Each structure stands twice: as C-alpha cells, then as structure tokens.
C-alpha cells in the first residue's frame, strides 16, 4: 500500500470501483473496503480521507447497510456520494425521504459555493444523478453547497469537521466536472500529494518483494500476457538470478501463441522453462461442463505442474502470480459486499496442499495501471497493447465440455476475429475480441448440401478496466468479413452471431 491513501467504503453501488479509479487518476492511491469494516480497522490503515460510496438501498429501510458510526469521529475528511450522503445525513441526526420524482440521468447542478469541494466548477454544470431519495433535513452544522430542480441539497458540507456529501456521481464520465470534484476532495481537502506514479509503484513493489522473499527463490508463472510478464520483470529486479519462469502450455492457448510467447520472453532475457502439459489438462477437463469447476480444475492443475517442475529445478518457496484487482473483486475477495461473480484461476484455484507462498505484486492494480508500469519497465508494445487473455485460456470461451473439435473451432475463429480487426486498424481501440463456441448447432449449406454445423458467437467489447464493458459497434463490413471468413475457413461452422450484451448484466468471458 502507498504511504498516502484514500479509503472507499463500498455500500454495493454499481460505480464503487470507479471512485477508486478516479482517485488513482489523481495519482493518489485508493482502495475499496467493505462497509462493515470497523473504525478501529480503518484508523490502523491511517487514511488521509474516506469516501462513502453509493448503493441501491434506502437508508430508512430495515437492514439497510450502515457503517460503524465511529467512522465520523476518526478525524479525517469524509465525502459521501449518493447513498453515502444520505447515510451521513441519517446517522448524524438529519432526515432522508423518498422524492416525488426520481432523478436519474443528466441533471443541471446549480453551484452556490465554490470555495473548496466545488472549487473551479461552473455556476451551472451537468452532473449524473441516480436516486429516489434525498436529504430533507440536514444535521446540525451542515450547509448547502449546490442544488438541482429535484434536489435542494445536492451538495452539502460541515466545515468544522470536514464532512462533505454530493447527491450526484462525480466518478462517472457523464458528470462533466466530476474529476474536479474528486481532485478537490483528495488533493485540496485531504491534503494528499499526487505521488502515486508508475515509477513509485515499481519502486515500492520491488522493495516489498525483496522484503518478503529475502534470500529465497521464486517461480513465476508466465503466459506471455502483460500481467505475468510485468510480474516477472518486477520480481527479476528484486531477486535477480533467483527467479525462474515457467511457461505451461495447457493446450488452451490461442493460435501460434507458444512461439510468440517464447520469443517475447527470450527478448526480456528471462530464464524460462517450457512445459507442454496439454494432455493432462484436457484429460482432467473431459466431461466437465460447469464453468466454475473448469476454472478450479485448471487452477489446481497449474499448481500441480509448478510443484512438480520446482522439484526438478531446485528449491522454491515462493510462487509469483499476475492477479489483478478486478480478479480479487470478482472472486469475492474484497469483503462482505462483493458477491462471487466467478473464480479466477489465480485467485480461487490455489489448493490448500500447495507448499508455495504466493506473491501477487499487482493484486491492487487495474489493467491500465499495469500497462503503464509495463511501459516504464521497458516491456515491448506487442505485449503492452495485447488484449487480455484469461488464465484458463480457451476453456472459458467454450460453453460446456472442452473437446478437441470445439478447441479447434474456437482457436481458428478467434484468430480470424483478431486478424480482421488488426487489418482494419481497430484492434488497439478495443478491450477484447474473440470467438465463443457452445453446444448449439444449426443447419447450413456446405458444398451444395445441408449439414448440421457449429454455431460461433463473436464477442468484441470496449472497456476501461474490465470491471464494466460495452459491446463494440463494429462497422457492418468488418462483421461481414469476420462471418464470411469463419464459415469459409473454419471447417464445420454453419452460423456466426454477434454478442450485443454489455457487462453488467453479462460478464466479458462467457464462462
């Protein structure tokens, strides 16, 4: 953790993670904590400020989430956002009520006080509202900073205790000057210095790895992706020749990936051991349909391979992994408010019998932050700019049982999707692009005769950090080219469809 940080208490709001992102964009470290965290636990972390996130509940309902009331006595500035504002009002003696007209979407904010939290905001500015409740009576000592047509208390303040609240969401892009609000709170009110930079993250990570490992030896599981490659580069700087990288081919990689990965890792002068474990992975996956079970099997088999290889290579106490913050959040590892969306192989697949001590230098970072660090470390653009590829590989892009036939179709079709996007110079602007193969089949005409063939779904999304995503509006001619090439070049495919579901409600990967 950085020396200065802002704690964000998560009340289950859909934008909670965006608050941490915007604070980090101000070059100040921020971390999500469950709303159930005690005031004593927060105090031990020594935050410079606290943010109370939004949430779907109403503060006056039974069993609505409440924070430890002693949070307000810690003595650091606090900013409540939407539900966070209402909670602050309710807990400090004010009153919150349901509004006659729910306020949702773009709203004009009228700013009455521009001295601190709303400094540099225009007298009127567009903000994003999403609420059906609002403050009716403010606690003693609070004053109004801004209002809207449906909310007389859209921004509030208690100067003596540095308590602030906004009914709108400054963290979303639709709030025109939202970043200014967050920067005013973090830098001007909390007094944080904008020092959380890629270089400082690298220096702190190397220092932490060195302290944990001591004179021990480390294994790094490398895949050729940006996460594991960045971990390997960081660990190498910390432990030098006491690092050994293992690249496991689980038979679920993309087309030509083995050669591309090995060449890229050799360019970084990493000590890499290649292990082809295709048969053992596919044997364990035979007959398995449940997505969670597939992920757990792959994660456990990875560790089995590492245990075996480490015995051959020497004594290794530590295993370093490229776990990211979204992996931790989606696997339910952030606290009581996070439901388990899916288990990531490098989060939930570590069996208790493993002898390794796990090192995860990136576990509090988002993907775009890792990209900045990778560039600072001198990792090549071909790795930095590559789309994220899941650890379980094509297994999570195959619905139902993983078979050789499905793997062939998924691998070839995905290659065509990526190749087409690169040809049209669209690849770099997208987050992920791939083909999905399921259980469904459809009749087509192949070679002048009717045949039952495989259905393939193209999935292309845009995103900033993988926590939310939207389906990409690709040009018709690009989609047509993908479809034509897949049905022409991939044997056994008769239908091609395009996924137009965003995250949420879906996830990016189908399994």
C-alpha positions as CSV (number, residue, x, y, z in Angstrom):
1,X,0.0,0.0,0.0
2,X,1.1,3.5,-0.7
3,X,2.1,5.9,2.2
4,X,-0.9,8.1,1.5
5,X,-4.3,6.6,0.5
6,X,-8.0,7.3,0.5
7,X,-10.3,4.6,1.8
8,X,-13.5,4.0,-0.1
9,X,-16.3,2.2,1.8
10,X,-18.3,0.1,-0.6
11,X,-22.1,0.0,0.0
12,X,-22.8,-2.0,-3.1
13,X,-23.0,0.7,-5.6
14,X,-22.5,-0.1,-9.3
15,X,-20.0,2.8,-9.5
16,X,-18.0,2.0,-6.4
17,X,-14.9,0.8,-8.2
18,X,-15.0,3.9,-10.4
19,X,-14.5,6.0,-7.3
20,X,-11.2,4.3,-6.6
21,X,-10.2,4.6,-10.3
22,X,-10.9,8.4,-10.4
23,X,-8.9,8.9,-7.2
24,X,-6.0,7.0,-8.6
25,X,-6.2,9.1,-11.7
26,X,-5.3,12.0,-9.4
27,X,-2.1,10.0,-8.6
28,X,-3.3,9.1,-5.1
29,X,-3.7,5.5,-4.0
30,X,-7.3,4.4,-3.2
31,X,-8.7,1.1,-2.1
32,X,-12.2,-0.4,-1.7
33,X,-13.1,-1.6,1.8
34,X,-16.3,-3.3,2.8
35,X,-18.8,-1.1,4.6
36,X,-18.7,-3.5,7.6
37,X,-15.1,-2.5,8.4
38,X,-14.7,-1.1,11.9
39,X,-13.5,2.4,12.7
40,X,-10.5,0.8,14.5
41,X,-9.5,-1.1,11.4
42,X,-9.8,2.0,9.3
43,X,-7.8,4.0,11.7
44,X,-5.0,1.4,11.7
45,X,-4.7,2.0,7.9
46,X,-4.1,5.7,8.5
47,X,-6.1,7.1,5.6
48,X,-5.9,10.7,4.6
49,X,-9.6,10.7,3.8
50,X,-12.7,8.4,3.5
51,X,-15.3,8.2,0.8
52,X,-18.7,6.6,1.3
53,X,-19.9,5.1,-1.9
54,X,-23.3,4.9,-3.5
55,X,-25.6,1.9,-3.1
56,X,-29.0,0.6,-4.1
57,X,-30.7,0.6,-0.7
58,X,-32.6,3.4,1.1
59,X,-31.2,4.5,4.4
60,X,-34.5,4.4,6.2
61,X,-35.3,0.8,5.3
62,X,-34.8,-2.0,7.8
63,X,-31.5,-3.8,7.3
64,X,-30.1,-1.1,5.1
65,X,-26.2,-1.1,5.2
66,X,-24.7,1.2,7.9
67,X,-21.1,1.9,8.6
68,X,-19.5,2.0,12.1
69,X,-20.8,5.3,13.5
70,X,-17.3,6.0,14.9
71,X,-16.1,6.4,11.3
72,X,-17.3,10.0,11.5
73,X,-15.0,10.6,14.6
74,X,-11.8,9.4,13.1
75,X,-10.8,12.9,12.3
76,X,-10.1,12.8,8.6
77,X,-12.2,14.4,5.8
78,X,-15.2,12.3,4.6
79,X,-17.1,12.5,1.3
80,X,-20.4,10.8,0.9
81,X,-21.6,10.1,-2.6
82,X,-25.4,9.5,-3.3
83,X,-26.3,6.8,-0.7
84,X,-23.1,7.9,1.2
85,X,-24.5,11.4,1.5
86,X,-27.9,10.1,2.7
87,X,-26.2,7.8,5.2
88,X,-24.1,10.6,6.6
89,X,-27.3,12.8,7.0
90,X,-29.3,9.9,8.6
91,X,-26.5,8.8,11.0
92,X,-25.7,12.4,12.2
93,X,-29.2,13.3,13.1
94,X,-30.7,14.6,9.8
95,X,-33.6,13.1,7.8
96,X,-33.8,11.5,4.4
97,X,-37.1,11.0,2.5
98,X,-38.3,9.5,-0.8
99,X,-38.6,12.0,-3.6
100,X,-41.8,12.6,-5.5
101,X,-39.9,12.3,-8.7
102,X,-36.9,10.0,-9.1
103,X,-33.9,11.8,-10.5
104,X,-31.9,9.7,-13.0
105,X,-29.5,10.7,-15.7
106,X,-28.1,14.0,-16.8
107,X,-29.1,16.9,-14.4
108,X,-28.2,20.5,-14.2
109,X,-26.5,21.4,-11.0
110,X,-26.6,24.9,-9.6
111,X,-23.5,25.7,-7.6
112,X,-23.9,28.2,-4.7
113,X,-20.5,27.7,-3.0
114,X,-17.2,27.2,-4.9
115,X,-14.8,27.6,-2.1
116,X,-13.5,24.1,-1.6
117,X,-15.3,20.9,-2.7
118,X,-16.8,22.5,-5.8
119,X,-13.9,24.8,-6.5
120,X,-13.4,25.7,-10.2
121,X,-16.9,24.3,-11.1
122,X,-19.0,26.4,-13.4
123,X,-22.1,28.1,-11.7
124,X,-24.2,25.6,-13.6
125,X,-22.9,22.3,-14.8
126,X,-24.2,18.9,-15.9
127,X,-24.0,16.0,-13.4
128,X,-25.2,12.4,-13.3
129,X,-27.9,11.6,-10.8
130,X,-29.2,8.2,-9.8
131,X,-31.5,8.3,-6.8
132,X,-35.1,8.1,-5.5
133,X,-34.3,9.6,-2.1
134,X,-32.8,12.9,-0.9
135,X,-31.9,14.7,2.3
136,X,-34.9,16.6,3.8
137,X,-33.4,17.9,7.0
138,X,-29.6,18.4,7.4
139,X,-27.8,17.6,10.6
140,X,-26.7,20.5,12.8
141,X,-23.8,22.4,11.4
142,X,-24.3,21.4,7.7
143,X,-24.9,23.8,4.9
144,X,-26.0,23.5,1.3
145,X,-23.3,24.0,-1.5
146,X,-25.4,23.1,-4.6
147,X,-28.9,22.2,-5.7
148,X,-30.9,20.8,-8.7
149,X,-34.5,21.1,-9.7
150,X,-35.4,17.9,-7.8
151,X,-32.9,18.1,-5.0
152,X,-32.4,21.2,-2.9
153,X,-29.4,19.6,-1.1
154,X,-27.4,18.2,-4.0
155,X,-24.1,19.0,-2.3
156,X,-23.6,19.7,1.5
157,X,-20.8,20.5,3.9
158,X,-19.9,20.7,7.6
159,X,-16.7,22.8,7.5
160,X,-15.8,22.3,11.2
161,X,-15.4,18.5,10.7
162,X,-14.6,18.4,7.0
163,X,-17.7,16.3,6.2
164,X,-19.0,16.6,2.6
165,X,-21.7,15.0,0.6
166,X,-22.8,15.1,-3.0
167,X,-26.1,13.6,-4.3
168,X,-24.7,13.2,-7.8
169,X,-22.0,10.8,-9.0
170,X,-18.7,12.7,-9.7
171,X,-17.0,9.4,-10.6
172,X,-18.9,8.8,-13.8
173,X,-17.9,10.4,-17.1
174,X,-21.4,11.9,-17.6
175,X,-20.6,14.3,-14.7
176,X,-18.8,17.0,-16.8
177,X,-16.6,18.3,-14.0
178,X,-16.6,15.2,-11.8
179,X,-12.9,14.7,-11.8
180,X,-12.5,18.3,-10.5
181,X,-14.8,17.4,-7.5
182,X,-12.8,14.3,-6.7
183,X,-9.5,16.1,-7.1
184,X,-10.6,19.0,-4.8
185,X,-11.5,16.5,-2.1
186,X,-8.4,14.3,-2.4
187,X,-5.7,16.9,-3.0
188,X,-7.1,20.2,-1.5
189,X,-9.2,19.0,1.3
190,X,-7.5,15.7,2.3
191,X,-4.0,17.2,1.6
192,X,-2.7,14.2,-0.4
193,X,0.3,14.7,-2.7
194,X,0.0,13.4,-6.3
195,X,2.9,11.0,-5.9
196,X,1.4,7.6,-6.8
197,X,3.0,7.2,-10.2
198,X,4.2,4.2,-12.2
199,X,7.8,4.8,-11.0
200,X,6.8,4.9,-7.4
201,X,4.6,1.8,-7.8
202,X,7.6,-0.1,-9.3
203,X,10.0,1.1,-6.6
204,X,7.5,0.1,-3.8
205,X,6.8,-3.3,-5.4
206,X,10.5,-4.2,-5.7
207,X,11.1,-3.1,-2.1
208,X,8.1,-5.2,-0.9
209,X,9.1,-8.3,-3.0
210,X,12.7,-8.1,-1.7
211,X,11.4,-7.9,1.9
212,X,9.1,-10.8,1.6
213,X,11.4,-13.1,-0.4
214,X,14.6,-12.4,1.4
215,X,17.2,-14.8,0.1
216,X,14.6,-17.2,-1.2
217,X,14.0,-18.4,-4.8
218,X,10.9,-17.5,-6.8
219,X,8.9,-19.2,-9.5
220,X,6.8,-17.0,-11.8
221,X,4.0,-18.5,-13.9
222,X,4.3,-16.7,-17.3
223,X,1.8,-16.8,-20.1
224,X,3.2,-14.1,-22.3
225,X,0.4,-11.7,-21.3
226,X,1.1,-8.3,-19.8
227,X,0.2,-9.3,-16.2
228,X,2.6,-12.3,-15.8
229,X,5.3,-10.6,-17.8
230,X,5.1,-7.5,-15.7
231,X,5.3,-9.6,-12.5
232,X,8.3,-11.5,-13.9
233,X,10.1,-8.2,-14.7
234,X,9.4,-6.8,-11.2
235,X,10.5,-10.0,-9.5
236,X,13.6,-10.2,-11.5
237,X,14.6,-6.7,-10.4
238,X,14.0,-7.7,-6.8
239,X,15.7,-11.1,-6.7
240,X,17.9,-11.2,-9.8
241,X,19.1,-14.7,-10.7
242,X,16.9,-16.3,-8.0
243,X,14.0,-16.1,-10.4
244,X,12.8,-19.0,-12.7
245,X,9.9,-18.6,-15.1
246,X,7.7,-21.5,-16.1
247,X,5.5,-21.3,-19.2
248,X,2.9,-24.0,-19.1
249,X,1.1,-24.9,-22.3
250,X,-2.2,-26.2,-21.1
251,X,-3.5,-26.9,-24.6
252,X,-5.9,-24.0,-24.3
253,X,-3.8,-21.2,-25.9
254,X,-4.5,-19.2,-29.0
255,X,-3.2,-20.0,-32.4
256,X,0.6,-19.7,-32.7
257,X,0.8,-18.5,-29.1
258,X,3.5,-20.8,-27.9
259,X,6.1,-19.5,-30.4
260,X,5.0,-15.9,-29.9
261,X,5.3,-16.1,-26.1
262,X,8.6,-17.9,-26.0
263,X,10.2,-15.4,-28.4
264,X,8.8,-12.4,-26.4
265,X,10.1,-13.8,-23.1
266,X,13.6,-14.6,-24.5
267,X,13.8,-10.9,-25.7
268,X,13.4,-9.9,-22.0
269,X,16.3,-12.3,-21.1
270,X,14.1,-14.2,-18.6
271,X,15.1,-17.7,-17.5
272,X,12.1,-19.6,-18.9
273,X,11.3,-23.3,-18.7
274,X,8.7,-24.5,-21.2
275,X,6.3,-27.3,-20.1
276,X,3.8,-28.9,-22.5
277,X,1.1,-30.2,-20.2
278,X,-1.7,-30.3,-22.9
279,X,-2.7,-33.9,-22.4
280,X,-3.0,-33.8,-18.6
281,X,-5.1,-30.6,-18.7
282,X,-7.5,-31.9,-21.4
283,X,-7.8,-35.2,-19.6
284,X,-8.9,-33.6,-16.4
285,X,-11.4,-31.4,-18.3
286,X,-13.0,-34.3,-20.1
287,X,-16.7,-34.4,-19.3
288,X,-16.7,-31.2,-17.2
289,X,-19.5,-28.8,-18.0
290,X,-19.7,-26.4,-15.1
291,X,-17.7,-23.2,-15.7
292,X,-16.6,-22.8,-12.0
293,X,-15.4,-26.4,-12.0
294,X,-13.4,-25.9,-15.1
295,X,-11.7,-22.8,-13.6
296,X,-10.9,-24.7,-10.4
297,X,-9.5,-27.7,-12.2
298,X,-7.2,-25.6,-14.3
299,X,-6.0,-23.5,-11.4
300,X,-5.3,-26.7,-9.3
301,X,-3.5,-28.4,-12.3
302,X,-1.4,-25.3,-12.7
303,X,-0.2,-25.6,-9.2
304,X,0.4,-29.3,-9.6
305,X,2.7,-28.6,-12.6
306,X,4.6,-26.0,-10.7
307,X,5.1,-28.3,-7.7
308,X,6.5,-31.0,-10.0
309,X,8.7,-28.6,-12.0
310,X,10.0,-26.9,-8.9
311,X,11.2,-30.2,-7.6
312,X,13.2,-30.8,-10.8
313,X,14.7,-27.3,-10.8
314,X,15.6,-26.9,-7.1
315,X,14.0,-25.4,-4.0
316,X,11.4,-22.7,-4.5
317,X,9.5,-21.3,-1.6
318,X,7.6,-18.6,-3.5
319,X,5.2,-18.5,-6.5
320,X,4.5,-15.1,-8.1
321,X,1.3,-14.5,-10.0
322,X,-0.3,-11.8,-12.1
323,X,-3.5,-11.4,-10.1
324,X,-5.2,-8.0,-10.6
325,X,-7.6,-6.0,-8.5
326,X,-10.7,-6.9,-10.7
327,X,-9.8,-10.6,-10.2
328,X,-9.8,-10.2,-6.4
329,X,-13.1,-8.2,-6.5
330,X,-14.9,-10.6,-8.9
331,X,-13.8,-13.6,-6.9
332,X,-15.4,-12.2,-3.8
333,X,-12.1,-11.4,-2.1
334,X,-12.7,-7.8,-1.3
335,X,-15.1,-8.1,1.6
336,X,-18.7,-8.9,2.6
337,X,-20.3,-6.7,0.0
338,X,-18.7,-8.4,-3.0
339,X,-20.6,-11.4,-4.4
340,X,-18.6,-14.0,-6.1
341,X,-19.1,-13.5,-9.8
342,X,-16.6,-16.1,-10.9
343,X,-13.5,-17.7,-9.6
344,X,-10.3,-16.6,-11.3
345,X,-7.8,-19.4,-11.7
346,X,-5.1,-17.4,-9.9
347,X,-7.4,-16.4,-7.0
348,X,-9.7,-19.3,-6.2
349,X,-7.7,-22.2,-7.7
350,X,-4.9,-22.4,-5.2
351,X,-5.3,-25.6,-3.3
352,X,-4.5,-25.8,0.4
353,X,-2.0,-28.6,-0.1
354,X,0.3,-26.3,-2.2
355,X,3.6,-25.7,-0.5
356,X,4.1,-22.3,-2.2
357,X,3.9,-19.0,-0.6
358,X,2.0,-16.8,-3.1
359,X,3.3,-13.3,-4.2
360,X,0.9,-11.1,-6.1
361,X,2.6,-7.7,-6.7
362,X,-0.3,-6.5,-8.9
363,X,-3.3,-7.5,-6.9
364,X,-4.3,-3.9,-6.1
365,X,-3.9,-2.6,-9.7
366,X,-6.2,-2.3,-12.6
367,X,-5.2,-3.4,-16.1
368,X,-4.5,0.1,-17.5
369,X,-2.3,0.8,-14.5
370,X,-0.3,-2.4,-15.2
371,X,0.1,-1.3,-18.8
372,X,1.7,2.0,-17.6
373,X,4.0,0.1,-15.3
374,X,5.0,-2.3,-18.1
375,X,5.9,0.6,-20.4
376,X,8.0,2.1,-17.6
377,X,9.8,-1.3,-17.2
378,X,10.6,-1.4,-20.9
379,X,8.3,-4.3,-21.9
380,X,7.6,-4.3,-25.6
381,X,4.5,-2.7,-27.1
382,X,3.4,-6.1,-28.6
383,X,2.8,-7.3,-25.0
384,X,1.6,-4.0,-23.5
385,X,-1.0,-3.5,-26.2
386,X,-2.2,-7.1,-26.5
387,X,-5.8,-7.8,-25.4
388,X,-6.3,-9.5,-22.0
389,X,-6.3,-13.3,-22.3
390,X,-7.8,-15.3,-19.4
391,X,-5.5,-17.7,-17.5
392,X,-7.9,-20.7,-18.1
393,X,-7.5,-19.8,-21.8
394,X,-10.0,-21.0,-24.4
395,X,-11.7,-23.2,-21.8
396,X,-13.7,-20.2,-20.6
397,X,-14.7,-19.4,-24.2
398,X,-16.1,-22.9,-24.8
399,X,-19.5,-23.4,-23.3
400,X,-20.0,-26.9,-22.0
401,X,-17.4,-29.7,-22.3
402,X,-14.0,-28.8,-23.7
403,X,-13.4,-31.1,-26.7
404,X,-10.7,-31.2,-29.4
405,X,-13.3,-30.2,-32.0
406,X,-14.5,-27.2,-30.0
407,X,-11.0,-26.1,-29.3
408,X,-10.0,-26.2,-33.0
409,X,-13.0,-24.1,-34.0
410,X,-12.6,-21.6,-31.1
411,X,-8.9,-21.2,-31.8
412,X,-9.3,-20.7,-35.6
413,X,-12.3,-18.4,-35.3
414,X,-10.7,-16.3,-32.7
415,X,-7.6,-15.9,-34.8
416,X,-9.8,-14.6,-37.7
417,X,-11.6,-12.1,-35.4
418,X,-8.3,-10.6,-34.2
419,X,-6.7,-10.7,-37.6
420,X,-9.6,-8.9,-39.2
421,X,-9.6,-6.2,-36.5
422,X,-5.9,-5.6,-36.9
423,X,-6.3,-5.4,-40.7
424,X,-8.9,-2.6,-40.3
425,X,-6.8,-0.9,-37.6
426,X,-9.5,-1.4,-34.9
427,X,-7.7,-3.8,-32.6
428,X,-5.9,-1.2,-30.4
429,X,-9.1,0.7,-29.6
430,X,-10.9,-2.4,-28.3
431,X,-10.6,-4.2,-24.9
432,X,-11.1,-7.8,-26.0
433,X,-12.2,-9.7,-29.1
434,X,-12.7,-13.4,-29.6
435,X,-15.0,-16.2,-30.7
436,X,-17.2,-18.3,-28.4
437,X,-18.2,-21.9,-29.1
438,X,-21.1,-23.5,-27.3
439,X,-23.3,-26.6,-27.5
440,X,-25.7,-25.2,-30.1
441,X,-25.7,-26.3,-33.7
442,X,-27.6,-25.1,-36.8
443,X,-28.2,-26.4,-40.3
444,X,-26.3,-24.8,-43.0
445,X,-25.4,-25.3,-46.7
446,X,-21.9,-26.6,-47.2
447,X,-20.7,-27.8,-50.5
448,X,-24.2,-27.7,-52.0
449,X,-25.7,-29.9,-49.3
450,X,-27.4,-29.4,-46.0
451,X,-25.2,-30.1,-43.0
452,X,-25.6,-29.6,-39.2
453,X,-22.7,-27.4,-38.1
454,X,-21.4,-25.5,-35.2
455,X,-22.6,-22.0,-34.2
456,X,-19.9,-19.5,-33.3
457,X,-20.5,-16.2,-31.4
458,X,-18.2,-13.3,-31.9
459,X,-17.6,-11.2,-28.8
460,X,-16.0,-7.8,-29.1
461,X,-16.1,-5.3,-26.2
462,X,-14.8,-1.9,-25.2
463,X,-13.8,-1.2,-21.6
464,X,-11.5,0.9,-19.5
465,X,-10.5,-1.6,-16.8
466,X,-12.5,-4.8,-17.4
467,X,-14.9,-4.1,-14.5
468,X,-17.6,-2.9,-16.8
469,X,-17.7,-3.3,-20.6
470,X,-19.9,-2.4,-23.6
471,X,-20.3,-4.3,-26.8
472,X,-18.4,-2.8,-29.7
473,X,-20.4,-1.2,-32.5
474,X,-18.2,-2.6,-35.3
475,X,-18.8,-1.5,-38.9
476,X,-21.1,-3.8,-40.9
477,X,-18.4,-4.6,-43.4
478,X,-16.0,-5.7,-40.7
479,X,-18.6,-8.1,-39.1
480,X,-19.4,-9.4,-42.6
481,X,-15.8,-10.1,-43.3
482,X,-15.4,-12.0,-40.0
483,X,-18.5,-14.0,-40.6
484,X,-17.6,-14.9,-44.2
485,X,-14.0,-15.9,-43.3
486,X,-15.1,-18.0,-40.3
487,X,-17.7,-20.0,-42.3
488,X,-15.3,-20.3,-45.3
489,X,-12.1,-21.2,-43.5
490,X,-13.2,-22.9,-40.3
491,X,-14.4,-26.4,-41.1
492,X,-17.8,-27.4,-39.5
493,X,-19.1,-23.9,-38.8
494,X,-22.5,-23.0,-40.3
495,X,-23.7,-20.0,-38.3
496,X,-22.0,-16.9,-36.9
497,X,-23.7,-14.5,-34.5
498,X,-22.5,-11.3,-32.7
499,X,-22.9,-10.7,-28.9
500,X,-24.6,-7.4,-28.1
501,X,-24.8,-7.7,-24.3
502,X,-22.8,-5.4,-22.0
503,X,-21.2,-6.0,-18.6
504,X,-23.2,-6.0,-16.5
505,X,-25.5,-7.9,-16.8
506,X,-23.2,-10.3,-18.6
507,X,-19.5,-10.9,-17.9
508,X,-17.0,-10.4,-20.7
509,X,-16.0,-14.1,-20.9
510,X,-18.9,-16.5,-21.3
511,X,-17.7,-18.9,-18.6
